[in-house]
Amino acid sequence: MTAPGVDDAVRAKEPVTERRLHPITPLRRAWAPVAVLIGWAVHDPDQAQRQLTRLTATTLLIALAVLVPAAALYGFLTWWFTHFAVTESELRIRTGLLFRRTAHIRLERIQAIDVTQPLLARVAGVAKLKLDVIGTDKKDELAFLGEREARALRAELLARAAGFAPETAHEVGEAPAQVLLRTPPLHLAISLVLTGATWGSLAAALVVPPVLWLATHSVWTVLATGVPLLGAAATSSVGRFVGEYDWTVGESPDGLRIDHGLLDRTHETVPPGRVQTVRIVEPLLWRRRGWVRVELDVAGSSNSVLVPVAPRQVAEAVVARVLPGVSVPAAAALSRSPRRAGRCVPLWWRGYGLAVTDTVFAARHGLLKRSLALVPHAKVQSVRLAQGPWERLWRLADVHVDTGANKTVTARLRDAQEAAELLRGQAERSRTGRRDARPDRWMAS
């Protein structure tokens, strides 16, 4: 009979099982050499055109006969030399054909794992895992895994990050989610039509190229300017519709889950306790319908949208889920800047507002497009008071609140005495909020 301590020691010395990505991955990696050639052609189109005109049919066939196998071999080798393994404390990703790179990702520092499926990946039945890790700006990823394997690995990593034992992490599985909100495609389309940025970028794409043609009569100048403008117009309208299509927000023990996308399907998670700021955006043409957009600042994460468009009451209910115990102040509860603020910012000063509750620092700005930023007191990293010479003349000051996402929320043009009191009071509320805040843990009850 073996003692328990001996079993633990033997288990700790067991070799780590390394795994490879899905066999379809080489097809994705094989495009790298082709992309290099395309980049060279775009960088120097005249030289590329001269070189193409010199190629004969035989030379072109020989080049393709060399390039295609070389690209296939590159894709296969990069796949063959890529491994990953899950240990008791970390996820290891080993990559590199000539220069080896090994990433050691501590499981307790994982704050979100997103599952994304581009269109071709959905057809092939594979998915990509993107990992948000505390203290890193760039996401590590595993691309591609089988769809079931990707979801199972995501559930296992989150379970281990939550503190489950390795032998039970496989059994936890993906936590069930309760749907809180689903954005109808018609509402999304109407909201884009009623957005000023959509019409502004479209107008620029239609007006600027003809004006440039009349001024320069240069096709290259028109194309160099018109193509990016058309791309921006498409991104702000069709691109947003395709990306935010079938937007669904669900609640689960590991955070709020967001699924969206018409062609590329994305499965994201808003990490619990990592949300630093919530912004409720209300464009001018949305107000008659009572619609708002909810955006986020999440520490160490690129997730930025919580609700693309929804009635205000529904959106506030979702905000209450991502910021437990926080209620959105009513418009009547926001105090405006003093009237003398108009000497610093004419007319637009009317869009500034401030409310400080027991749980949140709320600052509003914008007259046509209103934006209300909510910062829980526990997420405030520092508070600053700024006062320029013109503001000092009119006894006004700005109060800046810095968060853990390297973002700043500003209460603009407040009375100088009020701003000084707000500075002292907010520092105390932040200390109290951090002391009473719940720990940032996955699957915490």
C-alpha positions in Angstrom: 0.0 0.0 0.0 1.4 3.4 -1.0 1.2 6.4 1.3 -0.9 9.4 0.1 2.2 11.6 0.1 3.9 9.2 -2.3 0.9 9.3 -4.7 1.0 13.1 -4.8 4.7 13.0 -5.5 4.3 10.5 -8.3 1.4 12.5 -9.8 3.5 15.7 -9.7 6.3 14.0 -11.6 4.0 12.5 -14.3 5.0 13.8 -17.8 2.9 16.6 -19.2 0.9 15.5 -22.3 1.4 17.9 -25.2 -1.3 18.3 -27.8 -1.4 19.6 -31.3 -3.9 21.9 -33.0 -6.5 20.7 -35.5 -5.0 19.2 -38.7 -6.7 21.9 -40.8 -4.4 24.5 -39.2 -1.6 24.1 -41.8 -4.0 25.5 -44.4 -4.3 28.7 -42.4 -0.5 28.9 -41.9 0.3 28.3 -45.5 -1.0 31.7 -46.5 1.9 33.5 -44.8 4.4 33.3 -47.8 1.6 34.4 -50.2 0.8 37.3 -47.9 4.4 38.4 -48.0 4.3 38.6 -51.8 1.0 40.5 -51.7 2.5 42.9 -49.2 5.5 43.5 -51.5 3.2 44.1 -54.4 1.1 46.6 -52.5 4.1 48.4 -51.1 5.7 48.9 -54.6 2.9 48.4 -57.2 5.0 49.8 -60.1 7.9 47.4 -59.6 5.4 44.5 -59.1 3.7 45.4 -62.4 7.0 45.5 -64.3 8.1 42.2 -62.9 4.7 40.6 -63.9 5.0 41.8 -67.4 8.3 40.1 -67.8 7.0 36.7 -66.8 6.3 34.2 -69.5 3.7 31.5 -69.1 6.4 28.9 -68.5 8.1 31.0 -65.8 4.8 31.6 -64.1 4.0 27.9 -64.0 7.4 27.1 -62.6 7.0 29.9 -59.9 3.6 28.4 -59.0 5.1 24.9 -58.9 7.7 26.2 -56.4 5.5 28.6 -54.4 2.6 26.2 -53.7 4.6 23.3 -52.3 6.8 25.8 -50.3 3.7 27.4 -48.8 2.2 24.0 -48.0 5.5 22.8 -46.4 5.7 26.0 -44.3 2.2 25.5 -43.1 2.8 21.9 -42.2 6.1 22.6 -40.3 4.6 25.4 -38.3 1.7 23.2 -37.3 4.0 20.3 -36.5 6.2 22.4 -34.2 3.3 24.0 -32.3 2.2 22.2 -29.1 0.1 23.1 -26.1 -0.3 21.5 -22.7 -2.4 22.1 -19.6 -0.6 21.5 -16.3 -1.9 21.9 -12.7 -0.9 25.6 -12.7 -0.4 26.9 -16.2 -1.2 26.6 -19.9 2.0 26.1 -22.0 2.0 27.1 -25.7 5.2 26.1 -27.6 5.6 27.5 -31.1 8.4 28.4 -33.6 10.0 26.7 -36.5 13.4 28.5 -36.5 13.0 30.7 -33.4 11.3 28.8 -30.5 8.8 30.6 -28.2 7.2 29.1 -25.1 4.4 30.9 -23.4 3.7 30.0 -19.8 0.3 31.3 -18.9 -0.6 31.1 -15.2 -4.2 29.8 -14.9 -5.1 32.1 -12.0 -4.2 35.1 -14.3 -6.6 34.1 -17.0 -9.6 36.5 -16.9 -11.4 35.7 -20.1 -11.4 33.1 -22.9 -13.2 33.9 -26.1 -14.2 31.3 -28.7 -14.3 32.8 -32.2 -15.3 31.1 -35.5 -14.6 32.9 -38.8 -16.9 31.9 -41.6 -14.6 29.3 -43.1 -13.8 27.9 -39.6 -17.6 27.4 -39.1 -17.8 25.5 -42.3 -14.8 23.3 -41.3 -16.2 22.8 -37.7 -13.2 24.4 -36.0 -12.8 27.3 -33.6 -10.2 29.7 -32.2 -9.5 30.3 -28.5 -8.3 33.8 -27.5 -7.1 34.3 -24.0 -7.2 37.5 -22.0 -4.5 37.4 -19.4 -3.9 40.0 -16.7 -0.9 42.2 -17.3 -0.6 41.5 -21.1 -1.9 43.7 -23.9 -1.7 41.0 -26.7 -4.0 38.0 -26.6 -2.5 34.5 -26.8 -4.5 32.2 -29.0 -4.9 28.6 -30.0 -6.0 28.4 -33.7 -7.5 26.1 -34.6 -9.2 23.4 -32.4 -12.2 21.2 -33.1 -15.3 23.1 -32.0 -16.2 20.6 -29.2 -12.5 20.4 -28.1 -12.3 24.2 -28.0 -15.4 24.6 -25.8 -14.2 21.7 -23.6 -10.8 23.2 -23.2 -12.2 26.6 -22.4 -14.5 25.1 -19.7 -11.5 23.2 -18.2 -9.2 26.2 -18.1 -11.9 28.4 -16.5 -12.6 25.6 -13.9 -9.0 25.4 -13.0 -8.7 29.2 -12.9 -11.6 29.1 -10.4 -9.7 26.7 -8.1 -11.2 23.4 -9.1 -8.8 20.4 -8.7 -7.3 19.1 -12.0 -9.0 15.7 -11.7 -12.5 17.4 -11.3 -12.0 20.2 -13.8 -12.8 17.9 -16.7 -16.2 17.1 -15.1 -17.2 20.7 -14.5 -18.0 21.5 -18.1 -19.3 24.8 -19.4 -21.6 26.5 -17.0 -25.1 27.0 -18.2 -26.2 30.5 -19.2 -29.5 32.3 -18.8 -30.3 34.7 -21.7 -30.8 38.3 -20.5 -31.0 40.1 -23.8 -31.2 39.4 -27.5 -31.0 42.3 -30.0 -33.5 41.9 -32.9 -31.8 42.4 -36.4 -34.4 45.0 -37.3 -33.6 47.1 -34.2 -29.9 46.9 -35.1 -30.5 48.0 -38.7 -32.7 50.9 -37.6 -30.1 52.0 -35.0 -27.4 52.2 -37.6 -29.6 54.2 -40.0 -30.2 56.6 -37.1 -26.5 57.0 -36.2 -24.8 60.2 -37.4 -21.4 58.5 -37.9 -22.9 56.2 -40.5 -24.3 59.1 -42.6 -21.2 61.2 -42.1 -18.8 58.6 -43.4 -21.1 57.8 -46.3 -21.4 61.5 -47.2 -17.6 61.8 -47.1 -17.2 58.8 -49.4 -19.6 60.2 -51.9 -18.5 63.8 -51.9 -14.7 63.8 -51.5 -13.7 61.7 -54.5 -15.5 63.8 -57.1 -14.1 67.0 -55.6 -10.6 65.5 -55.8 -11.1 64.5 -59.4 -12.2 68.0 -60.3 -9.2 69.5 -58.5 -6.5 67.0 -59.6 -7.8 64.8 -62.5 -5.6 62.1 -61.0 -7.1 58.6 -60.9 -4.6 57.4 -58.3 -5.3 60.3 -56.0 -9.1 59.6 -56.2 -8.5 55.9 -55.6 -6.1 56.4 -52.7 -8.6 58.7 -51.0 -11.9 57.2 -52.1 -11.2 53.5 -51.3 -10.4 54.2 -47.5 -13.4 56.4 -47.3 -15.7 53.7 -48.8 -14.1 51.2 -46.5 -14.8 53.4 -43.4 -18.4 53.9 -44.6 -18.9 50.1 -45.1 -17.3 49.4 -41.7 -19.6 51.9 -39.8 -22.7 50.5 -41.4 -22.6 47.0 -43.1 -19.6 46.0 -41.0 -21.2 46.8 -37.7 -24.4 45.1 -38.7 -22.6 41.9 -39.7 -20.4 42.0 -36.6 -23.2 42.8 -34.1 -25.9 40.6 -35.7 -27.9 38.3 -33.3 -26.2 39.9 -30.3 -27.1 37.8 -27.3 -26.1 38.5 -23.6 -26.4 35.6 -21.2 -25.6 35.3 -17.5 -23.5 32.4 -16.1 -21.4 31.7 -13.0 -18.3 32.6 -14.9 -19.5 36.0 -16.0 -21.7 37.5 -18.7 -21.5 35.7 -22.0 -21.8 37.6 -25.3 -22.5 35.8 -28.6 -22.7 37.7 -31.9 -21.8 37.7 -35.6 -23.5 36.9 -38.9 -20.5 35.5 -40.8 -17.8 35.2 -38.1 -19.4 33.9 -34.9 -17.8 35.1 -31.6 -18.3 33.8 -28.1 -17.0 36.3 -25.5 -17.0 36.5 -21.8 -17.1 39.7 -19.7 -14.9 38.8 -16.7 -16.5 39.1 -13.3 -15.1 41.9 -11.2 -12.8 43.2 -14.0 -15.2 45.8 -15.5 -13.8 49.3 -14.6 -16.2 51.6 -16.4 -19.6 51.3 -18.0 -20.8 53.9 -20.5 -24.4 54.4 -21.5 -24.4 56.2 -24.9 -27.5 57.9 -26.2 -27.3 59.3 -29.7 -29.7 62.2 -30.6 -31.9 60.3 -33.0 -32.3 57.3 -30.7 -33.9 59.3 -27.9 -37.5 59.2 -29.3 -37.3 55.4 -29.3 -35.7 55.3 -25.8 -32.7 53.3 -27.1 -29.2 53.3 -25.7 -25.8 51.6 -26.3 -23.7 50.2 -23.5 -19.9 50.1 -23.7 -17.3 48.8 -21.3 -13.8 49.3 -20.2 -12.4 46.0 -18.9 -8.9 45.8 -17.4 -6.6 43.9 -19.7 -9.3 43.0 -22.2 -10.4 44.3 -25.6 -14.1 43.6 -25.0 -15.7 47.0 -25.3 -19.4 46.5 -26.2 -22.0 45.1 -23.8 -25.2 46.0 -25.6 -25.2 47.4 -29.2 -28.8 48.8 -28.9 -31.6 48.2 -26.4 -34.4 50.1 -24.6 -33.0 52.0 -21.7 -34.7 49.9 -19.0 -33.5 46.7 -20.5 -29.9 48.0 -20.8 -29.9 49.2 -17.2 -31.0 45.8 -16.1 -28.0 44.3 -17.9 -25.7 47.0 -16.3 -27.0 45.9 -12.9 -25.8 42.4 -13.7 -22.3 43.4 -14.7 -22.0 45.9 -11.8 -23.9 44.2 -8.9 -25.4 46.7 -6.4 -25.0 49.7 -8.8 -28.0 51.6 -10.0 -27.9 54.0 -12.9 -28.6 57.6 -11.7 -31.7 59.2 -13.3 -31.2 62.2 -15.5 -32.8 64.4 -12.9 -30.3 63.3 -10.3 -27.3 64.6 -12.4 -26.3 68.1 -11.3 -25.2 70.5 -14.1 -22.2 72.7 -14.1 -22.6 76.3 -12.9 -23.9 78.7 -15.5 -20.6 80.5 -15.6 -19.2 77.4 -17.2 -20.6 78.8 -20.4 -17.7 81.3 -20.4 -15.3 78.4 -20.9 -17.4 76.1 -23.2 -20.3 78.0 -24.7 -23.6 75.9 -25.2 -21.9 72.5 -24.8 -21.5 73.0 -21.1 -25.2 72.1 -20.8 -24.3 68.5 -21.6 -22.1 68.1 -18.5 -23.5 66.5 -15.4 -22.4 64.7 -12.3 -23.8 62.3 -9.7 -22.0 60.6 -6.9 -23.9 57.8 -5.1 -22.9 55.3 -2.4 -21.6 52.9 -5.1 -20.7 54.8 -8.2 -19.1 58.0 -9.6 -21.2 59.0 -12.6 -20.2 61.8 -15.1 -22.1 62.8 -18.3 -20.9 64.7 -21.3 -22.2 65.4 -24.7 -25.1 67.5 -25.9 -26.2 65.8 -29.1 -24.7 62.4 -28.3 -24.9 61.9 -24.6 -22.6 59.6 -22.8 -22.9 58.7 -19.1 -19.8 57.0 -17.6 -20.2 54.9 -14.4 -17.2 54.1 -12.3 -17.7 52.0 -9.2 -15.8 53.5 -6.3 -13.8 50.3 -5.8 -12.3 50.6 -9.3 -11.0 54.1 -8.9 -7.2 54.1 -8.9 -6.5 57.8 -8.5 -8.3 61.1 -8.4 -7.0 64.4 -9.8 -8.1 68.0 -9.9 -7.1 70.1 -12.9 -7.7 73.9 -13.3 -6.4 76.0 -16.2 -5.9 79.8 -16.0 -9.3 80.5 -17.6 -11.1 78.1 -15.4 -9.3 79.5 -12.3 -10.6 83.0 -13.3 -14.2 81.7 -13.2 -13.7 79.5 -10.1 -14.1 76.2 -12.0 -12.2 73.0 -12.1 -12.2 69.5 -13.6 -12.1 66.3 -11.5 -10.4 63.3 -13.2 -11.0 59.8 -12.0 -8.5 57.2 -13.3 -9.4 53.5 -13.5 -7.5 50.2 -13.7 -8.1 50.0 -17.5 -5.9 53.1 -18.1 -9.0 55.2 -18.8 -10.1 58.4 -17.3 -13.6 59.7 -16.5 -13.8 63.5 -16.0 -16.4 65.6 -14.3 -16.0 68.8 -16.3 -16.3 72.5 -15.2 -17.5 72.0 -11.6 -17.4 74.8 -9.0 -13.9 75.0 -7.6 -15.0 74.5 -4.0 -17.3 71.6 -5.0 -14.4 70.1 -6.9 -12.0 70.2 -3.9 -14.6 68.6 -1.7 -15.3 66.0 -4.4 -11.6 65.2 -4.6 -11.3 64.5 -0.8 -14.6 62.6 -0.7 -13.8 60.4 -3.7 -10.5 59.4 -2.3 -12.2 58.2 0.9 -15.0 56.4 -1.0 -12.4 54.6 -3.2 -10.6 53.3 -0.1 -13.8 52.1 1.5 -15.0 50.6 -1.8 -11.8 48.6 -2.3 -12.0 47.3 1.3 -15.6 46.1 0.9 -15.3 44.8 -2.7 -15.8 41.1 -3.5 -12.8 39.2 -4.8 -12.5 38.9 -8.6 -12.9 35.2 -9.0 -14.3 32.9 -11.7 -17.5 31.1 -10.8 -17.7 32.9 -7.5 -21.0 32.7 -5.8 
